Every structure is written in structure tokens, then in C-alpha cells.
Amino acid sequence: HEPAACRGCGADLAGAPVFDERRHQVFDAKVDYGTGAQPSRVVLADFDEDANVDIAVANLDDATVSVLLGNGDGTFDTKVDYATDVTPISLEAADLDGDSAVDLVTVNSAAASVSVLPGNGDGTFATKADFGVDSTPFSVAVGDFNEDSRPDVTTANYSPATVSVLLNTTSP
């Protein structure tokens, strides 16, 4: 079972413990890990197939995705950055090419594109491939839209208020 993506991230707990309604401490003090410039989206998956949760972060201002591999004890390795197209504002993780390795897909607002970073299964990613979508995309999602057992990609585009659909053509 894969963890859900972190939605609405950005609250700063400022190191204070968080308690539930019974006053039991829910979280320890925060630990910060470096990312690229202006992180805009976080997803969680197992990128190196070691059964530990890893983190990927889309970095809006430097056109990168930062990957932090999990150690299984709540700590993460130092980030490794991978290039995307300009202004990656949203990010998803899925096995797009059917090789059992988790791939990353970003939606790049200023470039009107998505970047696919194929996962190698060892926590590293191959060079990106870019695909055009309608102007000003800001959100990306992955699902099988045509029931061919291959994950497809869709983007929500701010202006002109459209949704772009990219059907997957990889060999099953």
C-alpha cells in the first residue's frame, strides 16, 4: 500500500509538539530537509524499492524535483535534484511505463508541459521527457482513462479553463 500524497502542506509547526484531543503527543518536533527553490508539491512513494517511504518535491523556481530517500527510521538522505521543464507546480508518482519502477510526472505552468522522469528502481531517475499540454497548467493527476491497464496523465489548465489528457502509449 502506497502512502497518499501530502496535500495542503506548508504549515509551520515551529518545532512545537502537536497533541490530539486527549492531550497525547501526536508528533515529535519537526526536522527540516533541504529542497530546491520554492517547493510547490510533495509526493510520497518507494522510489528505490526498499519498502521505505521516500519523498519527491517539485521546486517551482529552479525547475527541478528533489528526491529524498527514506531510511526507514523517519530520517531521509540529502536531496538529489532532477531537471524538469520550467515552473513545475504540481507532481505525481506512478509507474507510467510498466517496468515496476515508480516514475515522476510534473506539470510545468510557464512551459505548458508535463515532464516525465522515468524511475530506475534504485532511487534515481533518467533524463526527463516533456509533453505539451494547454496553457497555464497547474495540477496533474494520473489514472487509466481508456481502460487499457496503462496509467494516463491529465492536467487542469487555468487559462483557457481546460483539461488536457495524455493517453499512455507504452507497450504493456
TAVENCOR-V758410 format. One record per residue. N is the residue number from 1. RES is the residue in one letter. PHI is phi in radians with two decimals (* if undefined). BURIAL is # if it has 9 or more other ideal C-beta (glycine too) atoms within 8 Angstrom, else .. D_CENTER is the distance of its C-alpha to the mean C-alpha in Angstrom with 2 decimals. Layout:
# TAVENCOR-V758410
n->(N/N)
res->(RES/RES)
phi->(PHI/PHI)
burial->(BURIAL/BURIAL)
d_center->(D_CENTER/D_CENTER)
This chain:
# TAVENCOR-V758410
n->(1/2/3/4/5/6/7/8/9/10/11/12/13/14/15/16/17/18/19/20/21/22/23/24/25/26/27/28/29/30/31/32/33/34/35/36/37/38/39/40/41/42/43/44/45/46/47/48/49/50/51/52/53/54/55/56/57/58/59/60/61/62/63/64/65/66/67/68/69/70/71/72/73/74/75/76/77/78/79/80/81/82/83/84/85/86/87/88/89/90/91/92/93/94/95/96/97/98/99/100/101/102/103/104/105/106/107/108/109/110/111/112/113/114/115/116/117/118/119/120/121/122/123/124/125/126/127/128/129/130/131/132/133/134/135/136/137/138/139/140/141/142/143/144/145/146/147/148/149/150/151/152/153/154/155/156/157/158/159/160/161/162/163/164/165/166/167/168/169/170/171/172)
res->(H/E/P/A/A/C/R/G/C/G/A/D/L/A/G/A/P/V/F/D/E/R/R/H/Q/V/F/D/A/K/V/D/Y/G/T/G/A/Q/P/S/R/V/V/L/A/D/F/D/E/D/A/N/V/D/I/A/V/A/N/L/D/D/A/T/V/S/V/L/L/G/N/G/D/G/T/F/D/T/K/V/D/Y/A/T/D/V/T/P/I/S/L/E/A/A/D/L/D/G/D/S/A/V/D/L/V/T/V/N/S/A/A/A/S/V/S/V/L/P/G/N/G/D/G/T/F/A/T/K/A/D/F/G/V/D/S/T/P/F/S/V/A/V/G/D/F/N/E/D/S/R/P/D/V/T/T/A/N/Y/S/P/A/T/V/S/V/L/L/N/T/T/S/P)
phi->(*/-1.69/-1.19/-1.28/-1.18/-1.40/-1.84/1.26/-1.17/2.34/-1.15/-1.82/-1.40/0.90/1.39/-1.44/-1.15/-1.90/-2.05/-1.52/-1.12/-1.65/1.20/-1.51/-1.16/-1.71/-2.25/-1.33/-1.06/-1.15/-2.19/-1.76/-2.16/-1.21/-2.31/-1.38/-1.33/0.90/-1.05/-2.11/-2.77/-2.16/-2.30/-2.09/-2.89/-1.79/-1.39/-1.96/0.96/-1.90/1.26/-1.81/-1.27/-1.99/-2.09/-2.20/-2.27/-1.40/-1.99/-1.02/-1.46/-2.08/0.90/-2.44/-2.07/-1.67/-2.01/-2.08/-1.40/-1.41/-1.69/1.52/-2.08/1.58/-1.92/-2.34/-1.22/-1.06/-1.09/-2.15/-1.73/-2.22/-1.25/-2.19/-1.32/-1.16/0.95/-1.22/-1.74/-2.48/-2.66/-2.43/-2.16/-2.90/-1.48/-1.41/-1.85/1.29/-1.69/1.34/-1.63/-1.30/-1.82/-2.03/-2.32/-1.94/-1.89/-2.01/-1.06/-1.18/-1.53/0.90/-2.62/-2.04/-1.96/-1.86/-1.91/-1.17/-1.35/-1.64/1.50/-2.03/1.63/-1.91/-2.31/-1.35/-1.02/-1.14/-2.14/-1.85/-2.32/-1.28/-2.38/-1.17/-1.21/0.95/-1.22/-2.39/-2.56/-2.31/-2.49/-2.15/-2.94/-1.61/-1.44/-2.06/0.93/-1.88/1.20/-2.06/-1.24/-1.80/-2.17/-2.31/-2.22/-1.69/-2.01/-1.06/-2.35/-1.83/1.07/-2.32/-2.16/-1.73/-2.09/-1.99/-1.44/-1.27/-2.01/-1.16/-1.27/-1.18)
burial->(././././#/./././././././#/./././././././././././././././././././#/././#/././#/#/#/#/#/#/#/#/#/#/./././#/./#/#/#/#/#/#/#/./#/#/#/#/#/#/#/#/#/#/././././#/././#/./#/#/./#/#/#/#/#/#/#/#/#/#/#/#/#/./#/././#/#/#/#/#/#/#/#/#/./#/#/#/#/#/#/#/#/#/#/././#/./#/././#/./#/#/./#/#/./#/#/#/#/#/./#/./#/./././././#/#/#/#/#/#/#/#/././././././#/./#/./#/./././.)
d_center->(16.78/13.05/12.10/10.80/7.80/9.34/10.99/13.55/12.82/15.25/18.52/20.46/22.50/24.53/25.21/27.12/26.99/26.04/28.57/28.68/31.63/33.90/33.30/31.58/29.08/25.56/23.57/24.77/24.57/21.18/20.07/18.15/16.05/15.74/12.83/13.39/15.22/14.30/10.84/9.71/6.54/5.37/4.12/7.08/8.64/11.65/10.98/14.68/16.39/18.33/17.66/16.05/12.80/10.46/7.88/5.10/5.76/6.32/10.13/12.25/15.59/15.35/13.19/10.99/7.80/9.18/9.07/11.44/13.15/14.83/18.61/19.28/21.34/18.90/18.58/16.04/16.92/16.83/13.75/13.72/12.55/11.88/13.16/11.77/14.15/15.38/13.64/9.90/9.87/7.02/3.63/3.98/5.26/9.04/12.22/13.12/16.22/17.82/18.25/16.79/14.15/10.45/9.06/5.96/6.75/6.88/9.83/12.33/14.94/17.90/17.65/17.45/15.19/12.02/11.13/10.62/10.33/12.37/12.08/15.55/15.48/16.56/13.42/13.82/12.60/15.11/15.68/13.72/15.44/15.53/16.70/18.46/18.06/20.28/20.56/18.49/15.35/13.24/11.14/9.62/10.26/11.18/14.68/17.98/20.02/23.08/23.53/23.54/21.24/18.56/15.20/15.37/13.14/14.23/13.82/15.81/17.95/19.77/22.84/24.63/23.11/21.84/19.22/18.48/18.20/17.49/19.23/18.31/21.33/20.61/23.53/23.28)
